[in-house]
């Protein structure tokens, strides 16, 4: 499972989002309408610890509000030793082995991309629809 986060122009109906929102990391063809971001639930505890969990902290806010929340989170994250964050939040299976889907490093990069897009589109609506 994953978080499905849309940052979209507020006048676009929800049933059109999949058609007009560019996917994160894809060529920008409809970028003026919105963007779709996706990340694994495995990093939910990491997002929650920094108050930027897509389904509870970002959903329903504007791009400007989310940009500020994410900026504050990233400032706190950058102050932490990365090896400690990895040790605490990188997902592991029931045997304690690291899993291949999701990582603190990937989550930080994802937050940076969401932040940048939200900052560029402060009046867009942010909705999580997983």
Residue, then its C-alpha position, 0 to 999 in steps of 0.5 A: x500500500x502507499x500514500x497517493x498524494x495529489x497537489x492539484x488546482x482547486x477548480x479541477x474535479x476529483x474524477x479528472x485528477x488521474x488524467x491531468x496530474x503528472x506523475x512524480x518523476x515523469x515528463x511534465x505535460x500537464x504540470x499546470x493542473x497538478x501533480x501526483x506523488x506516491x510513497x509507501x506506507x512503510x514510512x508512515x511512522x517517519x512521516x508521523x514523527x515529523x507531522x507530515x503524514x500525508x493522510x493525516x497532516x497534509x490532506x485538506x490543506x493548501x500547497x502553501x500550508x503543506x510547504x510550510x509544514x514540510x519545510x519545518x519537518x525537513x529542518x528538523x530531519x536535517x538536524x538528526x544523524x542520518x544513520x539514527x533515522x535509518x536505524x529507527x525508521x527504515x522498514x524491516x520484516x518480521x525477522x528484522x531484515x531490511x525490506x526493499x520498499x521504502x527508506x528514510x533516504x527515499x522519504x526525505x527526497x520525496x518530501x523535498x519534491x512535494x515541498x518544492x511543488x507545493x511552494x511553487x503552487x501555494x493555492x493548489x489543493x493537497x489531497x491524499x486518496x489512497 
